[in-house]
């Protein structure tokens, strides 16, 4: 099975809460979320096409992601990682939905292991996300 490695430049947008509009229609509270997810999905589709992948990955999968977030002007240069918002789980939710929309997997329930980090860019790096989706390795154990 093929591993899928994707890099998307641009500010990663977290998947926030939903709010009800009208008669039970739910919309995101962040207007920048949809364009970000569409961009990630497009990059997933292009990478799959470049690799000659005809369909989604099957079976248990592993995801590794690094979110490079813009450094706020108020952050001291000694701070190497954002230890405040956005939350990592909300960044992952947006990424999982975008990868699903891009067709890399059938359902994000296939992801059995996940490792992620969020950092500030080191010049000349720019904000974005780099992630890899690969078949999970049998035998990975979790302490019970």
Residue, then its C-alpha position, 0 to 999 in steps of 0.5 A: x500500500x502507498x503512503x500519502x505525503x502532503x504539504x499545504x501552505x497557508x494558515x491552518x484553520x481549526x474546526x470550531x463549533x457549529x451554530x444553528x441557522x434557521x430551522x436546524x441548519x448547522x454552519x461553522x462559526x469560522x468563515x475561513x474554515x471551508x476554503x482551508x478544507x477545500x485547499x487541503x482536499x485539493x492537495x490530497x486529490x492532486x497527490x493521489x493523482x500524481x502517485x497513480x492512486x485510483x481509490x482511497x487507502x484501505x484498512x487501518x491507517x496512521x496519520x502524522x501531521x505537523x501544523x506550522x502556525x503563524x507567529x503572533x507579533x507578541x510572541x517572544x522569539x524564544x517561544x518555539x511552539x504555540x502553547x495556546x490556541x488553536x487547539x490541536x484537536x480542532x486543527x486535526x478535526x479540520x484536517x481529518x474532514x479535509x482528507x476525507x473530502x479529498x478521498x484519501x480514505x473512506x472514513x477517518x475511523x480508519x485512523x488507528x494511530x495519530x501523532x501531531x505537533x504544532x510549531x512556529x515557522x523557522x525562516x524561511x518556512x511559512x505556515x501550513x501543514x505537512x502530513x503523511x497517511x500510511x498503513x498502520x503497522x501491526x503490533x503497535x501496542x498501547x498500555x492498558 
